[in-house]
Amino acid sequence: MNIKNLSELTDEELVVEKKRLKKSKIINAFVIGFLASIIGIGIVSSIYSENYAVLIPLLFPIYFIYRIVSNSNKNDELEALLIKRNI
């Protein structure tokens, strides 16, 4: 949602956005945990098999984790507005 539009929202609309934000945080945490476990299992399996070429495909989950974390930083404006309005 655009920052300009956030300041124009009513309290009821902000409550809906707050619920959406909470739901997206839970989903993001689950996805990050799942991807981190893939990375952990990949590292352990590459150590036991002594095949370090397996580590190269592990860059994809690392990239996706980075994208999720950087995208979640955009919700800080909404959280600040919710705190400001005491919602």
C-alpha positions in Angstrom: 0.0 0.0 0.0 1.2 3.5 -0.8 2.5 5.6 2.1 0.3 8.5 0.9 -2.8 6.3 1.1 -1.9 5.0 4.6 -2.3 8.4 6.2 -5.7 8.8 4.5 -7.2 5.6 5.8 -9.9 5.5 8.5 -9.4 3.6 11.7 -11.6 0.7 10.5 -9.5 0.3 7.4 -6.3 0.5 9.5 -7.6 -2.4 11.7 -8.1 -4.5 8.5 -4.5 -3.6 7.4 -3.3 -4.5 10.9 -4.9 -8.0 10.6 -3.3 -8.4 7.2 0.0 -7.3 8.5 -0.2 -9.8 11.4 -1.1 -12.6 9.0 1.7 -11.8 6.6 4.2 -11.7 9.5 3.2 -15.2 10.6 3.4 -16.5 7.0 6.8 -14.9 6.5 8.2 -16.4 9.7 7.0 -19.8 8.7 8.6 -19.5 5.2 11.9 -18.1 6.6 12.0 -21.0 9.1 11.3 -23.5 6.3 14.0 -22.1 4.1 16.5 -21.9 6.9 15.9 -25.6 7.7 16.6 -26.4 4.0 19.9 -24.5 4.3 20.8 -26.3 7.5 20.0 -29.7 6.1 21.9 -28.9 2.9 25.0 -27.8 4.9 24.9 -30.9 7.1 24.5 -33.2 4.1 27.3 -31.6 2.2 29.6 -32.0 5.2 28.8 -35.7 5.6 29.1 -36.5 1.9 32.1 -34.2 1.5 30.6 -32.9 -1.7 30.7 -29.1 -1.4 29.2 -28.5 -4.8 25.8 -29.1 -3.1 26.2 -25.7 -1.4 25.8 -23.7 -4.6 22.0 -24.4 -4.9 21.6 -23.2 -1.3 22.1 -19.7 -2.6 18.5 -19.7 -3.8 16.9 -20.1 -0.3 19.3 -17.5 1.0 18.2 -15.1 -1.7 14.5 -15.7 -0.9 15.1 -15.1 2.8 16.8 -11.8 1.9 13.8 -10.8 -0.3 11.3 -11.6 2.5 13.2 -9.7 5.1 13.8 -6.7 2.9 10.1 -6.6 1.9 8.9 -6.8 5.5 10.8 -3.6 6.3 8.3 -1.7 4.1 5.6 -2.4 6.7 7.3 -0.2 9.3 5.4 2.9 8.1 2.1 1.1 8.8 3.2 0.0 12.2 4.3 3.6 13.0 0.9 4.9 11.9 -0.9 2.3 14.0 1.1 3.3 17.1 0.5 7.0 16.4 -3.2 6.5 16.3 -3.2 4.0 19.2 -4.8 1.2 17.3 
